[in-house]
Amino acid sequence: MALRCVYTDLDGTLLGRFGSLFRDAEGNFSMLQSRALEACHRAGVEVVVKSGRREPQVLEDARLMGQTAYIYEAGCAVMLDGEDTVLIGDFRSDDGRTVYETIVDRGLPELLFEAFAPALEYHEPWHTGRKHSHLFRGKIDVAEANAILEREGHGSLKLIDNGAIVRQMDGVEGRAHAYHLMPAAASKANAVVFHMRARGYAPEECIAIGDSVEDLAVAEVVGRFFVPANGPERDAGLREAIGGCPNVTVTEGAMGDGVYEAIVSTLAGA
């Protein structure tokens, strides 16, 4: 069946070093990402960004790539042809407050900082300007964090691991990870399903690409999933999780090179 849509993560995936569309994993200038987008355009394949970034950031990236749909704040919401849909299940914010503000009002960042300091902190400066989630960095046990939330009566929220980051962090051995505190019903996978249904795409007509355990969950709802080589190189948890996913391929190339490899090979029928 012909490819109709590609769902791709941004940081560590489509974007290269320095978060650039025109740099590879080593920081060298590269046109492979734009060539992958061009190949999709020529084949009539939609490209949808799925990112943990806040909406204004993803909007600008999608606009520069000429795309009219994108997934932001790790699947908490989908923008589709100018219409914003929030996908947070039955979570209810306090009156007149956003999800972000409600989480602050309930003291949950402080709860997690107290439990995991100094191995958890806000992912400055990208933690501001958010509506549906909080963004942290560090290296902690996600299962333990979620157990704390559940025990304290906040089971309608969850902490997710959105992958290893490049930036080093004091108090953390090895690579720090990005974490999102968000409504439990939200996920990149659910957002992808929402978009597929809205467009009328079948799972086998879609592929997805990403470099984190959270991204990997999308493999369950699309035909094929690709992980750029840098993902498992940086993240032992991702390496382990890949083993249980039969439709997952690790590319030879890292970051944008891997995205190009995934798209071109799929279009070629490989």
For each residue, the residues with C-beta under 8 A, 3 or more apart:
1: 202 204 205 223
2: 205
3: 6 43 45 205 206 207 266 267
4: 44 45 46 199 201 205 206
5: 45 46 47 48 195 196 199 201 205 206 207
6: 3 40 45 46 47 48 206 207 208 209 262 263
7: 48 50 71 192 195 206 207 208 209 218 222
8: 13 14 47 48 49 50 208 209 210 259
9: 12 13 14 49 50 51 209 210 211 212 215
10: 13 14 15 19 49 51 53 58 61
11: 15 19 51 52 53 163 165
12: 9 15 163 164 165 211 212 228 230 231 234 255
13: 8 9 10 209 210 211 215 228 231 255 256 258 259
14: 8 9 10 21 33 49 209 255 256 259
15: 10 11 12 19 20 21 23 33 255 256
16: 19 20 21 22 23 24 25 27 30 33 255 256
17: 20 23 24 25 26 27 166 255
18: 23 27
19: 10 11 15 16
20: 15 16 17 23
21: 14 15 16 33 34 61 64 65 256
22: 16 29 30 31 33 34
23: 15 16 17 18 20 27 28 29 30 256
24: 16 17 27 28 29 30 32 254 255 256 257
25: 16 17 230 254 255 256 257
26: 17
27: 16 17 18 23 24
28: 23 24
29: 22 23 24
30: 16 22 23 24 33 256 257
31: 22 34 35
32: 24 35 36 253 256 257 259 260
33: 14 15 16 21 22 30 36 37 256 259 260
34: 21 22 31 37 38
35: 31 32 38 39 260
36: 32 33 39 40 256 259 260 263 264
37: 33 34 40 41 47 65 66
38: 34 35 41 42
39: 35 36 42 43 45 263 264 267
40: 6 36 37 43 45 46 47 263 267
41: 37 38 44 45 66
42: 38 39
43: 3 39 40 267
44: 4 41
45: 3 4 5 6 39 40 41 263 267
46: 4 5 6 40 67 69 199
47: 5 6 8 37 40 65 67
48: 5 6 7 8 67 69 70 71 192 195
49: 8 9 10 14 58 61 62 65 67 70 71
50: 7 8 9 70 71 75 188 191 192 208 210 215 218
51: 9 10 11 57 58 61 70 71 72 74
52: 11 72 73 74 133 135 162 178 180 214
53: 10 11 57 58 61 72 73 126
54: 57 58 72 73 126 129 130 131
55: 58 59 72 73 77 79 84 131
56: 59 60 129
57: 51 53 54 60 61 72 126
58: 10 49 51 53 54 55 61 62 70 71 72 79
59: 55 56 62 63 70 72 79
60: 56 57 63 64
61: 10 21 49 51 53 57 58 64 65 70
62: 49 58 59 65 67 68 69 70 79
63: 59 60 66 67
64: 21 60 61
65: 21 37 47 49 61 62
66: 37 41 63
67: 46 47 48 49 62 63 70
68: 62 80 81 82
69: 46 48 62 78 79 80 81 195
70: 48 49 50 51 58 59 61 62 67 78 79
71: 7 48 49 50 51 58 75 77 78 79 188 191 192 195
72: 51 52 53 54 55 57 58 59 76 77 78 79
73: 52 53 54 55 76 77 130 131 132 133 180 182 186
74: 51 52 133 160 162 180 182 186 187 188 214
75: 50 71 78 87 186 187 188 189 190 191 192
76: 72 73 86 87 88 99 131 132 133 182 183 186 191
77: 55 71 72 73 84 85 86 87 131 132 191
78: 69 70 71 72 75 84 85 87 191 194 195
79: 55 58 59 62 69 70 71 72 82 83 84 85
80: 68 69 83 85 195 198
81: 68 69
82: 68 79
83: 79 80
84: 55 77 78 79
85: 77 78 79 80 194
86: 76 77 132
87: 75 76 77 78 185 186 190 191 194
88: 76 91 99 132 182 183 185 186
89: 183 184 185 186
90: 156 185
91: 88 99 156 157 183 184 185
92:
93: 97 98 99 101 102
94: 97 101 102 105
95:
96:
97: 93 94 101 102 105
98: 93 101 102 131 132
99: 76 88 91 93 102 103 131 132 133 182 183
100: 103 104 130 131 132 133 134
101: 93 94 97 98 104 105
102: 93 94 97 98 99 105 106
103: 99 100 106 108 109 134 157 181
104: 100 101 107 108 109
105: 94 97 101 102
106: 102 103 154
107: 104 110 111
108: 103 104 111 112 134 149 154 157 181
109: 103 104 112 113 122 134 136 181
110: 107 113 114
111: 107 108 114 115 148 149 152
112: 108 109 115 116 120 136 145 148 159 181
113: 109 110 116 117 120 121
114: 110 111 117
115: 111 112 144 145 148
116: 112 113 119 120 138 140 145
117: 113 114 120
118: 121 170 171
119: 116 138 139 140 171 172
120: 112 113 116 117 136 137 138 140 179
121: 113 118 124 136 137 138 169
122: 109 127 134 135 136 137
123: 126 127 135 136 137 165 178
124: 121 127
125: 128
126: 53 54 57 123 135
127: 122 123 124 130 134 135 136
128: 125
129: 54 56
130: 54 73 100 127 133 134 135
131: 54 55 73 76 77 98 99 100
132: 73 76 77 86 88 98 99 100 182 183 186
133: 52 73 74 76 99 100 130 180 181 182 183 186
134: 100 103 108 109 122 127 130 180 181 182
135: 52 122 123 126 127 130 178 179 180
136: 109 112 120 121 122 123 127 178 179 180 181
137: 120 121 122 123 165 167 169 176 177 178 179
138: 116 119 120 121 169 172 176 177 179
139: 119 169 172 173 174 175 176 177
140: 116 119 120 144 145 179
141: 144 145
142: 145 146 159 160 161 179
143: 146 147
144: 115 140 141 147 148
145: 112 115 116 140 141 142 148 149 159 179
146: 142 143 149 150 158 159
147: 143 144 150 151
148: 111 112 115 144 145 151 152
149: 108 111 145 146 152 154 155 157 158 159
150: 146 147 153 154 155
151: 147 148
152: 111 148 149
153: 150
154: 106 108 149 150 157
155: 149 150 184
156: 90 91 183 184
157: 91 103 108 149 154 181 182 183 184
158: 146 149 181 182 183 184
159: 112 142 145 146 149 179 180 181
160: 74 142 179 180 182 187 214
161: 142 177 178 179 212 213 214 237
162: 52 74 177 178 179 180 212 214 215
163: 11 12 177 178 210 211 212 213 214 215 231 234 235 238
164: 12 175 176 177 211 212 234 235
165: 11 12 123 137 175 176 177 178
166: 17 175
167: 137 176
168: 172 176
169: 121 137 138 139 172 176
170: 118
171: 118 119
172: 119 138 139 168 169 175 176
173: 139
174: 139
175: 139 164 165 166 172 234 235
176: 137 138 139 164 165 167 168 169 172
177: 137 138 139 161 162 163 164 165 235
178: 52 123 135 136 137 161 162 163 165
179: 120 135 136 137 138 140 142 145 159 160 161 162
180: 52 73 74 133 134 135 136 159 160 162
181: 103 108 109 112 133 134 136 157 158 159
182: 73 74 76 88 99 132 133 134 157 158 160 186
183: 76 88 89 91 99 132 133 156 157 158 186
184: 89 91 155 156 157 158
185: 87 88 89 90 91 190
186: 73 74 75 76 87 88 89 132 133 182 183 190 191
187: 74 75 160 190 191 214 217
188: 50 71 74 75 191 192 210 214 215 217 218
189: 75 192 193 217 218 220 221
190: 75 87 185 186 187 193 194
191: 50 71 75 76 77 78 87 186 187 188 194 195
192: 7 48 50 71 75 188 189 195 196 206 208 218 221 222
193: 189 190 196 197 221
194: 78 85 87 190 191 197 198
195: 5 7 48 69 71 78 80 191 192 198 199 201
196: 5 192 193 199 200 201 202 203 206 221
197: 193 194 200
198: 80 194 195
199: 4 5 46 195 196
200: 196 197
201: 4 5 195 196 205 206
202: 1 196 205 206
203: 196 206 221 222 223
204: 1 223
205: 1 2 3 4 5 201 202 223
206: 3 4 5 6 7 192 196 201 202 203 222 223
207: 3 5 6 7 222 223 224 225 226 262 263 266
208: 6 7 8 50 192 215 218 219 222 224 225 226
209: 6 7 8 9 13 14 215 225 226 227 228 258 259 262
210: 8 9 13 50 163 188 214 215 216 218 225 227 231
211: 9 12 13 163 164 215 227 228 230 231 234 235 238 255
212: 9 12 161 162 163 164 215 216 231 235 238
213: 161 163 216 217 235 237 238 241
214: 52 74 160 161 162 163 187 188 210 217
215: 9 13 50 162 163 188 208 209 210 211 212 218 227
216: 210 212 213 219 225 227 238 241 242 245 248
217: 187 188 189 213 214 220
218: 7 50 188 189 192 208 210 215 221 222 225
219: 208 216 222 225 245 247 248
220: 189 217
221: 189 192 193 196 203 218
222: 7 192 203 206 207 208 218 219 225 247
223: 1 203 204 205 206 207 247
224: 207 208 247 248 249 266
225: 207 208 209 210 216 218 219 222 245 247 248 249
226: 207 208 209 248 249 250 251 258 259 261 262
227: 209 210 211 215 216 231 232 238 242 248 249 250 251 258
228: 12 13 209 211 231 250 251 253 254 255 257 258 259
229: 232 233 250 251 252 253 254 258
230: 12 25 211 233 234 254 255 258
231: 12 13 163 210 211 212 227 228 234 235 238 250
232: 227 229 235 238 239 242 250
233: 229 230 254
234: 12 163 164 175 211 230 231 238
235: 163 164 175 177 211 212 213 231 232 238 239
236: 239 240
237: 161 213 240 241
238: 163 211 212 213 216 227 231 232 234 235 241 242
239: 232 235 236 242 243
240: 236 237 243
241: 213 216 237 238 244 245
242: 216 227 232 238 239 245 248 250
243: 239 240
244: 241
245: 216 219 225 241 242 248
246:
247: 219 222 223 224 225
248: 216 219 224 225 226 227 242 245
249: 224 225 226 227 262
250: 226 227 228 229 231 232 242
251: 226 227 228 229 254 257 258 259 261 262
252: 229 257 258 261
253: 32 228 229 256 257 258 260 261
254: 24 25 228 229 230 233 251 257 258
255: 12 13 14 15 16 17 24 25 211 228 230 258 259
256: 13 14 15 16 21 23 24 25 30 32 33 36 253 259 260
257: 24 25 30 32 228 251 252 253 254 260 261
258: 13 209 226 227 228 229 230 251 252 253 254 255 261 262
259: 8 13 14 32 33 36 209 226 228 251 255 256 262 263
260: 32 33 35 36 253 256 257 263 264
261: 226 251 252 253 257 258 264 265
262: 6 207 209 226 249 251 258 259 265 266
263: 6 36 39 40 45 207 259 260 266 267
264: 36 39 260 261 267 268
265: 261 262 268 270
266: 3 207 224 262 263 269 270
267: 3 39 40 43 45 263 264
268: 264 265
269: 266
270: 265 266
